[in-house]
Amino acid sequence: MYKIIFSLTAAALLFACTDTSNHIGKTVETQSAISVKDALTTFTKDGKATEQVVYGKVVDVCQSEGCWFAYELGDSTLTVDFNDEFTVPKNINHKDLYAVGHFYRDTAKATSETKDSAIGMEMLISTKFRAHGVKFK
């Protein structure tokens, strides 16, 4: 009888230690996390796209598939995408979230148009974060 109880207890503890219900994708080690605002400031200064763990408050989420979210940066936001590796729940707005990944610069073309023709082509460059894993606080 003791062997059965011991086996069930050991199995329950093992399951509890490997519970992954609060993260998606790659494991996120939160001990070295820095605020997304501080990490973005560092990236803007040195331009190095090293992998790091950031945290912040989510202010917007893709409502069609959960394929991106945006961190609050005060007067602006930072888009976080997942390169089609996973999706996040659509109801994480206003929650604190850790993400492991790297910053990158995204470029897009935009046209300035008048009524009759396009008068110019402009390159828009924005900084984004590519996450390989997220963890909910």
C-alpha positions in Angstrom: 0.0 0.0 0.0 2.8 2.4 0.9 4.5 1.7 -2.5 1.3 2.8 -4.3 0.9 6.0 -2.3 4.6 6.8 -2.7 4.4 6.2 -6.5 1.3 8.4 -6.8 2.9 11.1 -4.8 6.1 11.0 -6.8 4.2 11.1 -10.0 2.2 14.1 -8.8 5.3 16.0 -7.8 7.0 15.2 -11.1 4.0 16.5 -13.0 3.8 19.6 -10.9 7.5 20.4 -11.5 7.1 20.0 -15.2 3.9 22.0 -15.5 4.1 24.2 -18.7 0.7 25.8 -18.5 2.1 29.3 -18.0 4.4 29.4 -21.0 4.3 28.8 -24.7 7.2 28.0 -27.0 10.8 28.0 -25.8 11.3 28.0 -22.0 11.7 31.5 -20.6 14.3 31.9 -17.8 13.0 35.0 -16.0 16.0 35.6 -13.7 17.8 37.7 -16.3 14.7 39.5 -17.6 14.8 43.3 -18.1 12.0 45.7 -18.9 11.1 45.9 -22.6 11.6 49.6 -22.5 15.2 49.4 -21.1 16.0 46.6 -23.6 14.7 48.6 -26.5 16.8 51.6 -25.4 19.9 49.4 -25.4 19.1 47.9 -28.8 18.5 51.4 -30.3 21.9 52.5 -29.1 24.0 49.5 -30.1 21.9 47.7 -32.7 22.9 44.3 -31.5 20.2 41.6 -31.9 21.2 39.3 -29.1 18.7 36.9 -27.5 17.3 38.2 -24.3 14.4 38.0 -21.9 12.1 41.0 -21.6 9.0 41.8 -19.7 6.2 44.3 -19.8 2.5 44.9 -20.0 0.5 43.8 -23.1 -1.7 46.5 -24.5 -2.9 44.9 -27.8 -3.3 41.4 -29.2 -4.1 40.0 -32.7 -7.8 39.2 -32.4 -7.9 37.0 -35.5 -5.3 34.4 -34.6 -3.2 35.6 -31.6 -0.2 35.8 -34.0 1.3 39.0 -32.3 0.9 41.2 -29.3 2.2 44.7 -28.4 4.0 45.8 -25.3 3.2 49.2 -23.7 6.1 51.6 -23.9 4.5 54.7 -22.4 3.6 56.9 -25.3 4.1 54.1 -27.9 4.0 50.3 -28.3 6.4 47.6 -29.5 5.0 44.7 -31.7 6.1 41.2 -30.7 5.7 38.5 -33.3 6.5 34.8 -33.3 7.6 33.9 -36.9 4.6 31.5 -37.1 6.1 29.3 -34.3 3.1 29.6 -32.0 0.2 31.8 -31.1 -0.9 33.4 -27.8 -4.4 33.6 -26.3 -6.5 36.5 -27.5 -7.4 37.5 -23.9 -3.9 38.5 -22.6 -4.6 42.3 -22.9 -3.4 44.2 -19.8 -1.4 41.2 -18.5 2.3 41.2 -17.6 4.3 38.9 -19.9 7.9 37.7 -20.3 9.2 37.0 -23.8 12.5 35.5 -24.9 13.8 36.5 -28.3 15.6 39.3 -30.1 14.9 42.8 -31.5 15.0 43.4 -35.3 14.3 46.2 -37.7 11.4 45.7 -40.1 11.1 47.6 -43.3 8.0 48.2 -45.4 7.3 50.3 -48.5 4.7 53.0 -48.4 3.4 55.2 -51.2 2.3 58.8 -50.9 -0.5 59.2 -53.3 -2.4 62.1 -54.8 -5.7 61.8 -56.7 -4.0 61.0 -60.0 -0.7 59.2 -59.3 1.8 58.0 -56.8 4.3 60.8 -56.1 6.9 58.9 -54.1 8.0 55.7 -52.5 9.1 55.8 -48.9 10.8 53.1 -46.7 9.3 52.8 -43.3 11.6 51.2 -40.7 10.2 50.0 -37.4 11.7 48.1 -34.5 10.0 44.9 -33.5 10.7 41.9 -31.2 10.7 38.3 -32.4 9.8 36.0 -29.6 10.6 32.3 -29.4 8.8 31.8 -26.2 6.5 33.6 -23.8 5.7 33.2 -20.1 2.8 34.6 -18.2 3.4 36.3 -14.8 
